Amino acid sequence: MLNRSRNNTTNVTRRVTLQTGPQTSQTLGTPICTGLDAYGHQWQIDLQALPPGVTLDMIKPGQVWYVERRTTFNRLFLYVGQISVSTIQGVTVSGIPTPGTALIATSTSGASWVTISGGSTNGDFIPNSDNTYTLGSPGYRWKSLYVGSGTIYITDASLGTQAALTVNGGVFNINGVVQAQLPQIVTSGITTNTLVASGYVTTSGLNANSITFSDGTTQISANNTRYRTVTVTGSSTVVLDMSKDNTVLVNINQGTLNITLSGLTANRTTDLLVKYGTTGGAQVNTGVSTGSNSSNNNSFYLPSHPFSSYKYYCVDGTLSNTFVVGTIS
């Protein structure tokens, strides 16, 4: 029954704010509720036929519903076009029937969830309160997330600044951060076989505080000197620190070069490059414990060769098990 009748046509819809919950009509003997439309007109709404997934206990005062007249008998029914959820305990809407209509949640007070099947949106999907609600939960997760060519923004919990994640030209960028911490990095198929850092890379706990490369060599410290150059005049002694030195270039004009080994570290290799300014009378003593640990009986004589290279390998951290192989060119 209607308190006010606008016309006798069917399929007329109105947006009403409910004033009461379900009540039993003394006239009809069926549940009804009352509501006001935008013009302040009061309507009685028949609750015999409810939208899919809606039960009487979900209908509360203060909710906003669309209602429609389905017959010429001036009876209004709830219509799932647009609802304002304030006290509904889990509403299931199976397909919003009218294009352009919406399901609007104005409050989460007492609301458990709203399930929409087969719906879509042609506008922005924005919460009505900043930094308040969660998308998904540990028990109810989204399976996949597809994002276009825009940017994903994350607010720094301490600084309040924005970090931006973008992908452009095959490059994944993280802008707005000064440091990235990852428990483990596994790379495969890097085209250039290089890791390029415009600033610095800090590692902790990687493979027992070491990085093992595909050739079997191990980098044990981020502070290792990858390459250094030493220049000496005449017969001299140069110390190779096998705990830090990867490659050492020694420039010497003449005389004997004596190598002293320090920082002996298991499974470590160090390359020594020697360049003489003159030829004749040049000699390199490798510093290993015995001649059997060297490919040339511990000493290399360079009567007419200005350049030679040596690769040291320490097996177990001791001098007796440190070996060297030299090449003269």
Backbone as numpy.savetxt, mean C-alpha at the origin, in Angstrom:
# Nx Ny Nz CAx CAy CAz Cx Cy Cz
-56.47 4.51 4.31 -57.32 5.69 4.31 -56.43 6.94 4.31
-56.92 8.00 3.63 -56.20 9.25 3.58 -56.95 10.32 4.37
-56.21 11.11 5.14 -56.84 12.27 5.74 -57.02 13.37 4.71
-56.12 13.37 3.69 -56.26 14.36 2.63 -56.13 13.65 1.30
-56.96 13.97 0.37 -56.94 13.35 -0.95 -56.63 14.42 -1.99
-55.56 14.16 -2.78 -55.16 15.14 -3.79 -55.85 14.87 -5.12
-55.92 13.61 -5.55 -56.62 13.22 -6.76 -56.82 11.71 -6.72
-57.47 11.17 -7.69 -57.77 9.74 -7.69 -56.95 8.97 -8.69
-55.81 9.53 -9.16 -54.96 8.80 -10.10 -54.06 7.84 -9.33
-53.66 6.79 -10.00 -52.76 5.81 -9.37 -51.31 6.17 -9.63
-50.37 5.46 -8.94 -48.93 5.60 -9.11 -48.44 7.02 -8.84
-49.10 7.72 -7.93 -48.64 9.04 -7.50 -47.75 8.85 -6.27
-46.57 9.43 -6.26 -45.64 9.26 -5.14 -45.48 10.58 -4.40
-45.24 10.46 -3.09 -44.96 11.63 -2.25 -43.86 11.28 -1.26
-43.14 12.29 -0.84 -42.09 12.10 0.16 -42.65 12.57 1.49
-42.69 11.68 2.46 -43.28 12.01 3.76 -42.32 11.70 4.89
-42.44 12.45 5.96 -41.69 12.18 7.19 -42.65 11.55 8.19
-42.30 10.36 8.67 -43.21 9.63 9.54 -43.34 10.33 10.89
-44.59 10.43 11.35 -44.86 10.99 12.67 -45.03 9.91 13.72
-45.50 8.74 13.30 -45.74 7.65 14.23 -45.16 6.36 13.67
-44.98 5.41 14.55 -44.67 4.07 14.13 -45.95 3.31 13.80
-45.83 2.01 13.54 -47.01 1.22 13.18 -48.06 1.23 14.29
-49.31 1.45 13.90 -50.46 1.38 14.81 -51.56 0.59 14.12
-52.43 0.00 14.90 -53.55 -0.74 14.32 -54.71 0.22 14.10
-55.17 0.31 12.85 -56.29 1.19 12.52 -57.60 0.62 13.06
-58.34 1.46 13.79 -59.62 1.01 14.31 -60.62 0.79 13.17
-60.45 1.52 12.09 -61.37 1.40 10.96 -61.03 0.21 10.07
-59.75 0.10 9.73 -59.33 -0.94 8.80 -58.98 -2.25 9.49
-58.57 -2.16 10.75 -58.12 -3.35 11.44 -56.76 -3.83 10.98
-56.02 -2.96 10.30 -54.68 -3.30 9.79 -53.69 -2.25 10.28
-52.38 -2.57 10.23 -51.38 -1.60 10.71 -51.26 -0.41 9.76
-51.16 0.78 10.34 -50.95 2.01 9.58 -49.96 2.86 10.34
-49.48 3.94 9.69 -48.72 4.99 10.36 -49.08 6.30 9.70
-48.68 7.41 10.29 -49.00 8.71 9.74 -47.73 9.46 9.43
-47.83 10.39 8.45 -46.67 11.17 8.06 -47.07 12.48 7.45
-46.11 13.43 7.40 -46.32 14.74 6.81 -45.52 14.86 5.53
-46.16 15.43 4.47 -45.41 15.67 3.24 -44.75 17.04 3.29
-44.15 17.43 2.17 -43.39 18.68 2.14 -44.28 19.90 2.33
-45.58 19.75 2.11 -46.50 20.86 2.25 -47.18 20.89 3.62
-46.80 19.98 4.48 -47.40 19.92 5.81 -48.70 19.16 5.86
-49.05 18.46 4.78 -50.27 17.67 4.76 -50.02 16.32 5.44
-50.99 15.89 6.22 -50.85 14.62 6.94 -51.49 13.50 6.13
-50.81 12.35 6.15 -51.28 11.19 5.40 -51.31 9.96 6.30
-52.25 9.10 6.06 -52.27 7.78 6.68 -51.71 6.79 5.66
-50.81 5.93 6.12 -50.10 5.03 5.22 -50.41 3.59 5.60
-50.90 2.84 4.65 -51.25 1.43 4.85 -49.97 0.61 4.90
-49.78 -0.20 5.94 -48.56 -1.00 6.12 -48.80 -2.49 5.89
-49.88 -2.84 5.18 -50.12 -4.26 4.90 -49.09 -4.81 3.93
-48.73 -4.02 2.93 -47.74 -4.45 1.93 -46.49 -3.61 2.11
-45.38 -4.24 2.49 -44.14 -3.54 2.76 -43.11 -3.83 1.67
-42.14 -2.94 1.46 -41.07 -3.17 0.49 -40.26 -4.42 0.86
-39.55 -5.02 -0.09 -38.74 -6.20 0.19 -37.72 -5.94 1.29
-37.65 -6.84 2.25 -36.66 -6.75 3.32 -37.04 -5.84 4.47
-38.21 -5.18 4.40 -38.64 -4.25 5.45 -39.73 -4.92 6.28
-39.58 -4.85 7.60 -40.59 -5.37 8.52 -41.12 -4.24 9.39
-42.25 -4.50 10.05 -42.90 -3.44 10.83 -42.00 -2.87 11.91
-41.19 -3.70 12.54 -40.36 -3.22 13.64 -39.25 -2.27 13.16
-39.03 -2.21 11.84 -38.02 -1.30 11.31 -38.57 0.12 11.11
-39.86 0.27 11.12 -40.48 1.56 10.80 -40.60 2.39 12.07
-39.95 3.56 12.08 -39.87 4.40 13.27 -40.26 5.84 12.94
-40.72 6.59 13.92 -40.98 8.03 13.72 -39.71 8.77 13.33
-39.84 9.76 12.48 -38.70 10.55 12.06 -38.06 10.07 10.77
-38.36 8.85 10.32 -37.82 8.36 9.06 -38.52 9.05 7.89
-37.80 9.18 6.80 -38.35 9.79 5.59 -38.51 8.71 4.53
-39.72 8.57 4.00 -40.02 7.55 2.99 -40.74 8.19 1.81
-40.58 7.55 0.68 -41.50 7.82 -0.42 -42.70 6.90 -0.27
-43.89 7.42 -0.55 -45.11 6.61 -0.53 -45.80 6.77 -1.88
-46.61 5.81 -2.24 -47.31 5.88 -3.51 -48.76 5.41 -3.36
-49.63 5.93 -4.24 -51.00 5.46 -4.31 -51.06 4.46 -5.46
-51.35 3.21 -5.13 -51.36 2.15 -6.14 -52.76 1.87 -6.69
-53.78 2.40 -6.03 -55.15 2.19 -6.50 -55.88 3.52 -6.44
-57.13 3.53 -6.89 -57.94 4.75 -6.82 -58.69 4.86 -5.51
-58.31 4.01 -4.55 -59.00 4.03 -3.25 -58.27 4.90 -2.23
-57.37 5.74 -2.72 -56.69 6.70 -1.86 -55.97 6.04 -0.68
-55.28 4.94 -0.94 -54.49 4.27 0.09 -53.02 4.39 -0.30
-52.20 4.81 0.63 -50.77 4.97 0.38 -49.99 3.79 0.94
-48.91 3.44 0.23 -48.04 2.33 0.64 -46.60 2.82 0.64
-45.79 2.26 1.56 -44.37 2.58 1.57 -43.75 2.14 0.25
-42.80 2.95 -0.22 -42.22 2.74 -1.54 -40.71 2.92 -1.43
-39.96 1.92 -1.89 -38.51 1.97 -1.74 -37.92 2.82 -2.86
-38.02 4.11 -2.71 -37.36 5.00 -3.65 -36.26 5.75 -2.94
-36.59 6.34 -1.80 -35.61 7.05 -0.99 -36.04 6.96 0.46
-35.11 6.56 1.31 -35.40 6.49 2.74 -34.26 7.13 3.50
-34.56 7.72 4.62 -33.56 8.28 5.50 -33.47 7.38 6.72
-32.32 6.71 6.86 -32.19 5.67 7.88 -31.67 6.29 9.16
-32.45 6.22 10.23 -31.98 6.72 11.52 -32.04 5.65 12.60
-33.04 4.80 12.56 -33.18 3.79 13.61 -33.47 2.42 13.02
-33.23 2.21 11.72 -33.52 0.93 11.09 -32.42 -0.07 11.43
-32.78 -1.23 11.86 -31.83 -2.28 12.23 -31.63 -3.24 11.06
-30.81 -2.84 10.07 -30.49 -3.73 8.97 -31.58 -3.79 7.93
-31.53 -2.94 6.92 -32.53 -2.92 5.85 -31.91 -3.52 4.60
-32.62 -4.43 3.93 -32.15 -5.00 2.68 -33.00 -4.45 1.54
-32.36 -3.78 0.59 -33.06 -3.21 -0.55 -32.59 -3.94 -1.79
-33.45 -4.68 -2.47 -33.08 -5.45 -3.66 -33.41 -4.65 -4.92
-32.52 -3.77 -5.32 -32.71 -2.99 -6.53 -33.61 -1.79 -6.31
-33.06 -0.59 -6.38 -33.88 0.63 -6.27 -34.66 0.78 -7.56
-35.99 0.79 -7.51 -36.77 0.64 -8.74 -36.80 1.84 -9.65
-36.62 3.04 -9.16 -36.74 4.22 -10.00 -35.36 4.82 -10.25
-34.92 4.94 -11.52 -33.61 5.55 -11.82 -33.51 6.95 -11.23
-32.34 7.26 -10.68 -32.12 8.58 -10.12 -32.50 8.70 -8.67
-33.21 7.70 -8.09 -33.52 7.76 -6.67 -32.34 7.27 -5.87
-32.37 7.41 -4.57 -31.20 7.14 -3.76 -31.59 6.54 -2.43
-30.62 5.84 -1.81 -30.76 5.36 -0.45 -29.86 6.24 0.41
-30.44 7.05 1.29 -29.69 8.05 2.04 -29.64 7.65 3.51
-28.42 7.54 4.07 -28.26 7.26 5.49 -27.85 8.55 6.17
-28.72 9.10 7.00 -28.44 10.37 7.66 -27.87 10.19 9.05
-27.92 8.98 9.59 -27.39 8.73 10.93 -27.15 7.25 11.07
-26.17 6.90 11.88 -25.93 5.49 12.16 -26.42 5.11 13.54
-27.20 5.95 14.17 -27.69 5.66 15.51 -28.57 4.41 15.47
-28.08 3.33 16.02 -28.85 2.10 16.07 -28.86 1.31 14.79
-28.27 1.83 13.70 -28.30 1.11 12.43 -27.17 0.10 12.39
-27.50 -1.15 12.00 -26.48 -2.19 11.89 -25.81 -2.14 10.52
-26.60 -2.23 9.45 -26.07 -2.16 8.11 -27.21 -1.95 7.13
-26.85 -1.54 5.94 -27.80 -1.42 4.84 -27.24 -2.22 3.68
-27.98 -3.20 3.20 -27.53 -4.05 2.11 -28.27 -3.67 0.83
-27.52 -3.38 -0.23 -28.11 -3.03 -1.52 -27.67 -4.06 -2.55
-28.61 -4.69 -3.23 -28.30 -5.67 -4.26 -28.72 -5.13 -5.62
-27.79 -5.14 -6.56 -28.11 -4.74 -7.92 -28.26 -3.26 -8.12
-27.74 -2.43 -7.24 -27.86 -0.99 -7.39 -26.57 -0.37 -7.91
-26.63 0.88 -8.30 -25.45 1.63 -8.74 -25.71 3.10 -8.44
-24.65 3.91 -8.60 -24.80 5.33 -8.34 -24.29 6.13 -9.52
-24.94 7.25 -9.80 -24.48 8.13 -10.87 -23.93 9.44 -10.31
-23.49 9.40 -9.06 -22.91 10.58 -8.41 -21.90 10.17 -7.36
-21.41 11.14 -6.60 -20.42 10.87 -5.55 -21.06 10.10 -4.40
-20.27 9.26 -3.76 -20.72 8.48 -2.60 -19.95 9.03 -1.40
-20.58 9.86 -0.60 -19.89 10.65 0.42 -20.57 10.43 1.77
-19.80 10.15 2.83 -20.41 10.04 4.16 -20.85 11.41 4.66
-21.76 11.42 5.63 -22.26 12.70 6.13 -21.49 13.20 7.34
-20.37 12.54 7.68 -19.52 12.99 8.78 -18.07 12.66 8.43
-17.15 13.60 8.68 -15.76 13.44 8.28 -15.01 12.49 9.20
-14.24 11.59 8.59 -13.31 10.71 9.32 -14.01 9.97 10.44
-15.19 9.39 10.12 -15.99 8.75 11.16 -16.30 7.29 10.84
-16.66 7.00 9.60 -17.18 5.68 9.26 -16.14 4.83 8.54
-16.35 3.51 8.59 -15.44 2.53 8.02 -16.09 1.85 6.82
-15.31 1.63 5.77 -15.78 0.89 4.61 -15.35 -0.56 4.78
-16.32 -1.46 5.07 -15.99 -2.85 5.34 -15.58 -3.06 6.78
-15.35 -4.32 7.11 -14.91 -4.68 8.46 -14.11 -5.98 8.37
-13.44 -6.40 9.46 -12.68 -7.66 9.40 -13.54 -8.86 9.01
-14.80 -8.84 9.39 -15.68 -9.97 9.06 -16.47 -9.80 7.79
-16.58 -8.55 7.30 -17.32 -8.26 6.08 -16.45 -7.39 5.18
-15.65 -8.06 4.34 -14.66 -7.37 3.53 -15.14 -7.23 2.09
-14.65 -6.18 1.42 -14.86 -6.05 -0.02 -13.86 -6.95 -0.73
-14.31 -7.65 -1.76 -13.44 -8.60 -2.47 -12.41 -7.89 -3.34
-12.84 -6.93 -4.15 -11.94 -6.23 -5.07 -12.25 -4.74 -5.05
-11.25 -3.94 -5.36 -11.41 -2.50 -5.43 -10.80 -2.02 -6.75
-11.63 -1.44 -7.60 -11.17 -0.91 -8.88 -11.18 0.62 -8.80
-10.02 1.20 -9.07 -9.88 2.65 -8.98 -9.38 3.16 -10.33
-9.94 4.27 -10.80 -9.53 4.86 -12.07 -8.21 5.59 -11.95
-8.00 6.53 -12.87 -6.70 7.21 -12.96 -6.57 8.39 -12.01
-7.39 8.42 -10.97 -7.27 9.48 -9.98 -6.20 9.19 -8.95
-6.37 9.72 -7.76 -5.39 9.60 -6.70 -6.06 9.08 -5.44
-5.37 8.18 -4.73 -5.82 7.72 -3.42 -5.09 8.54 -2.36
-5.84 9.23 -1.50 -5.25 10.09 -0.48 -5.37 9.43 0.89
-4.30 9.47 1.65 -4.28 8.96 3.02 -3.75 10.06 3.92
-4.46 10.33 5.00 -4.04 11.38 5.93 -3.04 10.84 6.94
-1.93 11.54 7.12 -0.93 11.18 8.12 -1.55 11.30 9.51
-1.51 10.19 10.28 -2.16 10.17 11.59 -1.53 11.15 12.57
-0.22 11.43 12.43 0.46 12.34 13.35 0.54 13.75 12.83
0.89 13.91 11.55 1.12 15.23 10.98 -0.14 15.87 10.43
-1.13 15.05 10.07 -2.35 15.58 9.48 -2.20 15.96 8.02
-1.04 15.67 7.40 -0.83 15.98 6.00 -1.34 14.84 5.12
-1.46 15.12 3.83 -2.00 14.15 2.91 -0.86 13.45 2.17
-0.92 12.10 2.11 -0.04 11.31 1.25 -0.86 10.86 0.05
-0.27 10.93 -1.13 -1.00 10.64 -2.36 -0.38 9.45 -3.08
-1.22 8.47 -3.45 -0.77 7.30 -4.19 -1.29 7.42 -5.63
-0.37 7.41 -6.59 -0.74 7.51 -7.99 0.06 6.51 -8.82
-0.46 6.17 -9.99 0.26 5.35 -10.97 0.21 6.10 -12.28
1.39 6.36 -12.87 1.46 7.10 -14.12 2.63 6.60 -14.94
2.36 6.17 -16.15 3.42 5.69 -17.02 4.10 4.45 -16.51
3.36 3.60 -15.77 3.95 2.38 -15.23 4.75 2.59 -13.97
4.73 3.79 -13.41 5.49 4.10 -12.18 4.51 4.33 -11.03
4.72 3.61 -9.95 3.91 3.76 -8.74 4.55 4.81 -7.85
3.82 5.88 -7.58 4.36 7.01 -6.82 3.66 7.14 -5.46
4.45 7.40 -4.43 3.93 7.75 -3.11 4.45 9.14 -2.79
3.59 10.12 -2.88 4.00 11.50 -2.66 3.50 11.98 -1.30
4.28 12.86 -0.68 3.88 13.41 0.61 4.42 12.64 1.80
5.35 11.69 1.57 5.97 10.95 2.68 7.48 11.12 2.58
8.16 11.02 3.72 9.62 11.14 3.74 10.29 9.79 3.90
9.53 8.75 4.21 10.13 7.44 4.45 9.07 6.36 4.26
9.46 5.24 3.67 8.57 4.09 3.51 9.19 2.90 4.23
8.44 2.25 5.11 8.93 1.11 5.87 8.17 -0.14 5.45
8.89 -1.15 4.99 8.30 -2.40 4.54 9.02 -3.56 5.22
8.31 -4.59 5.69 8.97 -5.72 6.35 9.80 -6.55 5.39
9.42 -6.62 4.11 10.15 -7.43 3.15 9.85 -6.94 1.74
10.90 -6.88 0.91 10.72 -6.52 -0.50 11.24 -7.68 -1.34
10.39 -8.23 -2.18 10.78 -9.29 -3.11 10.58 -8.75 -4.51
11.64 -8.64 -5.29 11.56 -8.10 -6.63 11.78 -9.20 -7.66
11.09 -9.08 -8.78 11.23 -10.06 -9.85 11.03 -9.36 -11.18
11.96 -9.58 -12.10 11.79 -9.06 -13.44 11.99 -7.57 -13.58
12.86 -6.97 -12.74 13.15 -5.54 -12.88 13.99 -5.36 -14.15
13.50 -4.55 -15.08 14.11 -4.46 -16.40 15.56 -4.03 -16.34
15.86 -2.98 -15.56 17.21 -2.44 -15.52 18.09 -3.12 -14.47
17.48 -4.04 -13.69 18.21 -4.73 -12.62 18.83 -3.76 -11.63
18.18 -2.63 -11.41 18.70 -1.64 -10.47 17.58 -1.15 -9.56
17.97 -0.74 -8.39 17.07 -0.07 -7.46 17.54 1.37 -7.36
16.70 2.30 -7.82 17.09 3.70 -7.87 16.43 4.44 -6.72
17.22 5.12 -5.91 16.69 5.90 -4.79 17.17 7.33 -4.94
16.22 8.28 -5.04 16.62 9.68 -5.17 17.10 10.24 -3.84
16.67 9.62 -2.73 17.13 10.05 -1.41 18.01 8.98 -0.79
17.43 8.15 0.07 18.18 7.08 0.69 17.24 5.92 0.98
17.84 4.75 1.18 17.08 3.54 1.49 17.54 3.03 2.85
16.61 2.86 3.78 16.93 2.35 5.11 16.38 0.93 5.23
17.24 -0.03 5.63 16.82 -1.42 5.76 16.99 -1.89 7.19
16.11 -2.76 7.62 16.21 -3.34 8.95 15.58 -4.72 8.94
16.32 -5.71 9.39 15.78 -7.05 9.51 15.60 -7.77 8.19
16.32 -7.37 7.16 16.22 -8.05 5.88 17.25 -9.18 5.83
16.75 -10.42 5.78 17.64 -11.58 5.67 18.75 -11.52 6.71
18.36 -11.43 7.97 19.30 -11.34 9.09 20.23 -10.14 8.91
19.64 -8.96 8.62 20.40 -7.72 8.44 21.42 -7.81 7.31
21.06 -8.51 6.24 21.93 -8.58 5.08 21.08 -8.67 3.82
21.69 -8.35 2.71 21.05 -8.49 1.41 21.91 -9.43 0.57
21.32 -10.50 0.09 22.03 -11.47 -0.73 21.63 -11.28 -2.18
22.62 -11.12 -3.05 22.36 -10.89 -4.46 22.41 -12.21 -5.23
21.97 -12.14 -6.51 21.85 -13.36 -7.30 23.20 -14.03 -7.57
24.30 -13.27 -7.50 25.61 -13.89 -7.72 26.19 -14.51 -6.46
25.40 -14.50 -5.36 25.84 -15.13 -4.12 26.54 -14.21 -3.15
26.88 -12.99 -3.57 27.53 -12.05 -2.68 26.52 -11.46 -1.71
27.01 -11.03 -0.56 26.14 -10.54 0.51 26.59 -9.17 0.96
25.62 -8.27 1.09 25.87 -6.93 1.64 25.36 -6.94 3.06
26.21 -6.72 4.03 25.81 -6.89 5.43 25.49 -5.57 6.11
25.87 -4.45 5.50 25.64 -3.16 6.15 25.25 -2.11 5.12
24.29 -1.30 5.49 23.91 -0.20 4.60 24.98 0.88 4.58
25.95 0.81 5.50 27.03 1.79 5.55 28.27 1.35 4.79
28.20 0.20 4.10 29.37 -0.27 3.37 29.81 0.75 2.33
31.14 0.92 2.21 31.68 1.74 1.15 31.72 0.90 -0.11
30.89 1.17 -1.05 30.80 0.32 -2.23 32.04 0.45 -3.10
32.61 1.66 -3.14 33.75 1.88 -4.03 34.59 3.01 -3.44
35.89 2.80 -3.34 36.77 3.89 -2.89 38.08 3.83 -3.64
38.74 4.97 -3.72 40.00 5.10 -4.46 41.11 5.53 -3.50
42.27 4.87 -3.62 43.45 5.18 -2.80 44.60 5.51 -3.74
45.28 6.60 -3.49 46.45 6.99 -4.30 47.68 7.04 -3.40
48.72 6.30 -3.80 49.96 6.25 -3.01 51.15 6.49 -3.94
52.28 6.86 -3.33 53.51 7.12 -4.09 54.61 6.19 -3.59
55.21 5.45 -4.50 56.28 4.54 -4.12 55.74 3.35 -3.37
56.64 2.53 -2.84 56.23 1.33 -2.11 55.37 1.71 -0.91
54.20 1.07 -0.79 53.24 1.46 0.25 52.42 0.27 0.68
51.69 0.47 1.82 50.78 -0.53 2.34 49.36 0.03 2.32
48.42 -0.76 1.82 47.02 -0.37 1.77 46.20 -1.43 2.50
45.29 -1.00 3.36 44.46 -1.92 4.14 43.11 -2.10 3.42
42.75 -3.37 3.20 41.43 -3.70 2.69 40.56 -4.15 3.86
39.45 -3.45 4.09 38.51 -3.84 5.14 37.41 -4.67 4.50
37.46 -5.98 4.66 36.52 -6.85 3.97 35.12 -6.82 4.58
34.95 -6.13 5.71 33.61 -5.98 6.26 32.87 -4.81 5.62
33.62 -3.91 4.96 33.01 -2.72 4.37 33.32 -2.53 2.90
34.54 -2.85 2.49 34.96 -2.57 1.12 34.37 -3.56 0.13
33.73 -3.02 -0.90 33.31 -3.86 -2.02 34.35 -3.81 -3.13
34.75 -2.60 -3.50 35.76 -2.42 -4.54 36.70 -1.29 -4.13
38.00 -1.54 -4.26 39.01 -0.54 -3.94 39.94 -0.41 -5.14
40.12 0.85 -5.62 41.07 1.13 -6.71 42.29 1.80 -6.10
43.47 1.22 -6.34 44.72 1.78 -5.84 45.52 2.30 -7.03
45.83 3.60 -6.99 46.73 4.22 -7.98 48.11 4.33 -7.34
49.11 3.72 -7.96 50.47 3.74 -7.44 51.43 3.99 -8.60
52.40 4.86 -8.38 53.28 5.21 -9.51 54.36 4.15 -9.73
54.91 3.57 -8.63 55.96 2.56 -8.78 56.20 1.90 -7.44
57.04 0.85 -7.45 57.39 0.18 -6.22 56.47 -0.97 -5.89
56.56 -1.42 -4.63 55.81 -2.59 -4.17 54.57 -2.16 -3.41
53.44 -2.81 -3.74 52.19 -2.55 -3.03 51.91 -3.73 -2.11
51.88 -3.44 -0.80 51.59 -4.47 0.19 50.14 -4.33 0.66
49.39 -5.40 0.58 47.99 -5.39 0.99 47.87 -6.04 2.36
47.19 -5.35 3.28 46.87 -5.90 4.59 45.36 -6.08 4.68
44.92 -7.26 5.10 43.50 -7.57 5.17 42.98 -7.38 6.59
41.81 -6.73 6.71 41.17 -6.55 8.01 39.67 -6.78 7.83
38.95 -6.80 8.95 37.50 -6.96 8.89 37.06 -8.24 8.20
37.82 -9.30 8.40 37.50 -10.56 7.71 36.10 -11.03 8.10
35.26 -11.26 7.11 33.85 -11.59 7.33 33.48 -12.79 6.47
32.80 -13.75 7.07 32.45 -14.98 6.36 31.59 -14.67 5.14
31.88 -15.38 4.05 31.12 -15.31 2.79 31.14 -13.91 2.17
32.23 -13.19 2.40 32.36 -11.85 1.83 33.41 -11.84 0.74
33.17 -11.02 -0.31 34.15 -10.82 -1.36 34.48 -9.34 -1.45
35.74 -9.05 -1.84 36.19 -7.68 -2.06 37.05 -7.67 -3.31
36.82 -6.67 -4.18 37.61 -6.54 -5.40 38.67 -5.47 -5.22
39.90 -5.78 -5.64 41.02 -4.84 -5.61 41.47 -4.60 -7.04
41.54 -3.31 -7.42 42.03 -2.91 -8.73 43.30 -2.09 -8.52
44.37 -2.46 -9.21 45.66 -1.79 -9.05 46.09 -1.21 -10.39
46.42 0.08 -10.38 46.87 0.75 -11.60 48.23 1.41 -11.33
49.25 0.95 -12.07 50.59 1.51 -11.93 50.79 2.63 -12.94
51.49 3.68 -12.51 51.79 4.78 -13.41 52.92 4.46 -14.36
53.85 3.60 -13.92 54.96 3.20 -14.78 55.04 1.68 -14.76
55.75 1.12 -15.66 55.95 -0.33 -15.71 57.38 -0.65 -15.37
57.59 -1.87 -14.90 58.93 -2.30 -14.54 59.14 -2.26 -13.05
59.48 -3.40 -12.46 59.78 -3.48 -11.05 58.58 -3.43 -10.15
57.37 -3.50 -10.71 56.16 -3.42 -9.90 55.83 -4.78 -9.31
55.30 -4.74 -8.07 54.96 -5.98 -7.39 53.78 -5.74 -6.45
52.84 -6.74 -6.39 51.71 -6.67 -5.47 51.76 -7.89 -4.56
51.90 -7.64 -3.24 51.83 -8.71 -2.26 50.40 -8.74 -1.71
49.69 -9.86 -1.92 48.23 -9.90 -1.71 47.81 -9.94 -0.25
48.66 -10.34 0.67 48.31 -10.32 2.08 47.63 -11.56 2.60
47.40 -12.57 1.77 46.79 -13.82 2.27 47.84 -14.59 3.06
47.40 -15.59 3.84 48.30 -16.23 4.81 49.38 -17.07 4.16
49.08 -17.79 3.10 50.07 -18.66 2.46 49.95 -18.55 0.96
51.00 -19.00 0.28 50.99 -18.98 -1.17 49.92 -19.86 -1.77
49.52 -20.92 -1.04 48.50 -21.83 -1.58 47.12 -21.18 -1.61
46.95 -20.07 -0.89 45.67 -19.35 -0.90 45.57 -18.35 -2.04
46.63 -18.27 -2.84 46.67 -17.30 -3.93 46.84 -18.04 -5.25
46.36 -17.41 -6.31 46.52 -18.03 -7.63 47.93 -17.83 -8.18
48.77 -17.07 -7.45 50.13 -16.83 -7.96 51.13 -16.76 -6.80
51.02 -17.71 -5.85 51.99 -17.83 -4.77 52.13 -16.55 -3.96
51.00 -15.88 -3.69 50.91 -14.76 -2.76 51.44 -13.44 -3.31
52.26 -13.45 -4.35 52.80 -12.20 -4.90 52.63 -12.19 -6.42
52.35 -10.99 -6.94 52.21 -10.83 -8.38 53.24 -9.81 -8.86
54.01 -10.19 -9.86 55.01 -9.31 -10.42 54.49 -8.76 -11.74
54.64 -7.45 -11.91 54.05 -6.78 -13.07 55.15 -6.06 -13.85
56.05 -6.79 -14.51 57.18 -6.14 -15.18 56.77 -5.24 -16.34
55.66 -5.54 -16.98 55.28 -4.72 -18.15 53.78 -4.52 -18.26
53.08 -4.64 -17.15 51.62 -4.53 -17.18 51.19 -3.44 -16.19
50.52 -2.40 -16.68 50.14 -1.29 -15.79 48.88 -1.56 -14.97
48.15 -2.60 -15.30 46.88 -2.79 -14.62 46.71 -4.25 -14.21
46.17 -4.46 -13.00 45.85 -5.82 -12.53 44.64 -5.75 -11.61
43.93 -6.87 -11.50 42.74 -6.92 -10.63 42.79 -8.19 -9.80
42.17 -8.11 -8.59 42.23 -9.22 -7.64 40.85 -9.35 -6.95
40.42 -10.58 -6.82 39.17 -10.84 -6.11 39.48 -11.67 -4.87
39.13 -11.11 -3.71 39.33 -11.78 -2.43 38.01 -12.43 -1.99
38.15 -13.61 -1.39 36.96 -14.28 -0.86 37.31 -14.88 0.50
36.52 -14.48 1.53 36.73 -15.00 2.88 35.66 -16.04 3.17
36.07 -17.25 3.51 35.14 -18.36 3.70 34.46 -18.29 5.06
35.25 -18.16 6.13 34.68 -18.29 7.48 35.11 -17.18 8.44
35.65 -16.08 7.93 36.07 -14.99 8.80 37.49 -15.10 9.31
38.27 -16.05 8.80 39.66 -16.21 9.23 40.59 -15.96 8.05
41.83 -15.52 8.37 42.82 -15.26 7.33 43.26 -16.56 6.64
43.30 -17.65 7.40 43.75 -18.92 6.83 42.79 -19.43 5.77
41.56 -19.00 5.82 40.58 -19.43 4.82 40.09 -18.24 3.97
41.01 -17.33 3.70 40.74 -16.23 2.78 41.62 -16.43 1.55
41.01 -16.35 0.38 41.69 -16.68 -0.86 41.61 -15.50 -1.83
42.56 -15.49 -2.80 42.59 -14.42 -3.77 42.95 -14.98 -5.15
42.32 -14.42 -6.16 42.62 -14.76 -7.54 42.95 -13.47 -8.26
44.13 -13.43 -8.92 44.55 -12.22 -9.60 44.54 -12.36 -11.12
44.31 -11.23 -11.81 44.33 -11.18 -13.25 45.16 -9.99 -13.68
46.10 -10.20 -14.58 47.00 -9.15 -15.05 46.63 -8.79 -16.49
46.51 -7.49 -16.72 46.15 -7.06 -18.09 47.00 -5.88 -18.51
